[in-house]
Amino acid sequence: MKNKDAKKQWFVLYTKPRGEKKLAERLNASGIEAYCPTRTEIRVWSDRKKKVDMPVLPSMLLVYIENKSRQLALESPLAIRYLFMSGQPAVVTQAEVETLKSTLGDSKFESYELHKLRPGQTLDMTEYGFEKVEGTVKYVNRKECWVVLQGLGYVVKFRR
């Protein structure tokens, strides 16, 4: 007999703006496994500072579900549609999800000194939780840096 999870895959689901965490919570409560990757940022207001969990994939979350059951996740008013590539629903591998989870749990991830980075520069990403992965700096300003991880198909954003 086959494992009932054998046909489940991670799909990318678009959400309404700022609905990622709430939709993931609702889907998980209804028995559909959903993952909303977040990172902790310190937000500063005029009267206080606060740690806030911000989604890494704005207006997106990952849903672990069988292809034939994908419609169930779209029943929420916060869900918009699935991401498609070449006419097929985009699938994220379990290894990519695990890499994302382990990277986001690593506190060194946000500690890079942005002013030292230049576009085109190649970075060894092993110190940020990736194994044998190099990234290329795509964009840098005073507050953030975008690094392209070509082999994994990710763009990682560092913030000050």
C-alpha positions as CSV (number, residue, x, y, z in Angstrom):
1,M,0.0,0.0,0.0
2,K,1.3,3.4,-0.9
3,N,1.9,6.1,1.7
4,K,-1.0,8.6,1.6
5,D,1.5,11.5,1.7
6,A,3.4,10.2,-1.3
7,K,1.5,12.4,-3.7
8,K,1.6,15.5,-1.6
9,Q,3.7,18.4,-2.8
10,W,4.6,21.9,-1.8
11,F,2.7,24.5,-3.9
12,V,3.1,28.3,-3.9
13,L,-0.2,30.0,-3.0
14,Y,-0.7,33.7,-3.6
15,T,-2.6,35.5,-0.8
16,K,-4.2,38.9,-0.4
17,P,-1.6,41.5,0.9
18,R,-0.7,41.0,4.5
19,G,-2.8,37.8,4.7
20,E,0.0,35.3,4.6
21,K,0.3,34.5,8.3
22,K,-3.5,34.5,8.9
23,L,-4.2,32.2,5.9
24,A,-1.4,29.8,7.0
25,E,-3.0,29.7,10.5
26,R,-6.5,29.0,9.0
27,L,-5.2,26.3,6.7
28,N,-3.3,24.6,9.4
29,A,-6.3,24.7,11.7
30,S,-8.4,23.1,8.9
31,G,-5.9,20.2,8.5
32,I,-4.1,21.5,5.4
33,E,-0.3,21.9,6.1
34,A,0.8,25.5,5.2
35,Y,4.1,27.2,5.8
36,C,4.6,30.9,5.9
37,P,8.3,31.6,6.2
38,T,9.0,34.6,8.4
39,R,12.0,36.6,9.7
40,T,12.1,38.8,12.8
41,E,12.6,42.5,12.2
42,I,12.9,45.3,14.6
43,R,10.4,48.0,13.7
44,V,10.9,51.5,15.1
45,W,8.1,53.9,15.8
46,S,8.4,57.4,17.4
47,D,7.6,56.0,20.9
48,R,8.9,52.4,20.8
49,K,10.7,49.6,19.1
50,K,9.1,46.2,18.5
51,K,10.1,42.8,17.1
52,V,7.8,41.9,14.3
53,D,7.6,38.6,12.3
54,M,7.5,39.6,8.7
55,P,6.8,37.1,5.8
56,V,9.8,36.4,3.7
57,L,7.6,35.8,0.6
58,P,5.2,38.7,0.5
59,S,1.7,37.7,-0.5
60,M,2.7,34.1,-0.8
61,L,2.9,30.9,1.4
62,L,3.7,27.3,0.8
63,V,0.9,24.6,0.9
64,Y,1.7,20.9,1.3
65,I,-1.2,19.2,-0.4
66,E,-2.1,16.7,-3.1
67,N,-2.5,18.2,-6.6
68,K,-6.1,17.0,-6.9
69,S,-7.0,18.7,-3.5
70,R,-5.4,22.1,-4.3
71,Q,-8.9,23.7,-4.7
72,L,-9.5,23.2,-0.9
73,A,-6.9,25.9,0.0
74,L,-8.5,28.4,-2.4
75,E,-11.8,28.3,-0.4
76,S,-10.5,31.0,2.0
77,P,-11.2,34.6,1.0
78,L,-7.6,35.4,1.7
79,A,-6.3,33.0,-1.0
80,I,-6.0,34.3,-4.5
81,R,-4.4,31.7,-6.8
82,Y,-1.5,29.3,-7.2
83,L,1.8,30.2,-8.9
84,F,2.2,28.6,-12.3
85,M,5.3,28.0,-14.4
86,S,5.1,26.7,-18.0
87,G,1.4,26.1,-17.6
88,Q,1.8,23.8,-14.5
89,P,1.5,24.6,-10.8
90,A,4.9,25.6,-9.4
91,V,6.2,22.9,-7.1
92,V,8.8,23.6,-4.3
93,T,10.8,20.5,-3.3
94,Q,11.0,19.3,0.3
95,A,14.8,20.0,0.3
96,E,14.1,23.7,-0.7
97,V,11.6,24.0,2.1
98,E,14.0,22.5,4.7
99,T,16.8,24.8,3.5
100,L,14.4,27.8,3.9
101,K,13.4,26.7,7.4
102,S,17.0,26.1,8.5
103,T,18.2,29.4,7.0
104,L,15.5,31.5,8.6
105,G,16.3,29.9,12.0
106,D,19.9,31.0,11.8
107,S,20.5,34.3,13.6
108,K,23.7,35.0,11.6
109,F,21.5,35.4,8.5
110,E,20.8,39.1,9.2
111,S,24.2,40.1,10.6
112,Y,26.1,40.8,7.3
113,E,27.6,44.3,7.0
114,L,25.7,45.7,3.9
115,H,28.1,48.6,3.3
116,K,30.9,46.1,2.4
117,L,28.9,44.4,-0.4
118,R,28.9,45.4,-4.1
119,P,26.7,44.3,-7.1
120,G,28.3,41.3,-8.9
121,Q,30.2,40.2,-5.8
122,T,30.1,36.4,-5.1
123,L,29.3,35.3,-1.6
124,D,29.8,32.0,0.1
125,M,26.4,31.3,1.6
126,T,27.6,28.4,3.8
127,E,27.9,30.7,6.9
128,Y,24.2,31.5,6.4
129,G,22.9,27.9,6.6
130,F,23.3,26.9,2.9
131,E,25.5,24.0,2.1
132,K,27.9,24.5,-0.8
133,V,25.9,27.4,-2.2
134,E,27.2,30.6,-3.7
135,G,25.2,33.8,-4.2
136,T,25.7,36.8,-6.4
137,V,24.9,40.3,-5.1
138,K,22.3,41.8,-7.3
139,Y,21.4,45.0,-5.6
140,V,22.7,47.0,-2.5
141,N,21.6,50.2,-0.8
142,R,22.0,51.5,2.7
143,K,19.3,49.3,4.2
144,E,19.1,46.1,2.2
145,C,20.9,43.7,-0.2
146,W,19.5,41.2,-2.6
147,V,21.5,38.0,-3.3
148,V,20.6,35.7,-6.1
149,L,21.1,31.9,-5.3
150,Q,21.1,30.7,-8.9
151,G,21.3,26.9,-8.1
152,L,18.3,27.1,-5.7
153,G,16.2,29.6,-7.6
154,Y,16.0,32.0,-4.6
155,V,16.6,35.6,-4.1
156,V,17.6,36.3,-0.5
157,K,17.2,39.8,1.0
158,F,19.4,41.0,3.8
159,R,18.2,43.9,5.9
160,R,20.0,46.2,8.3
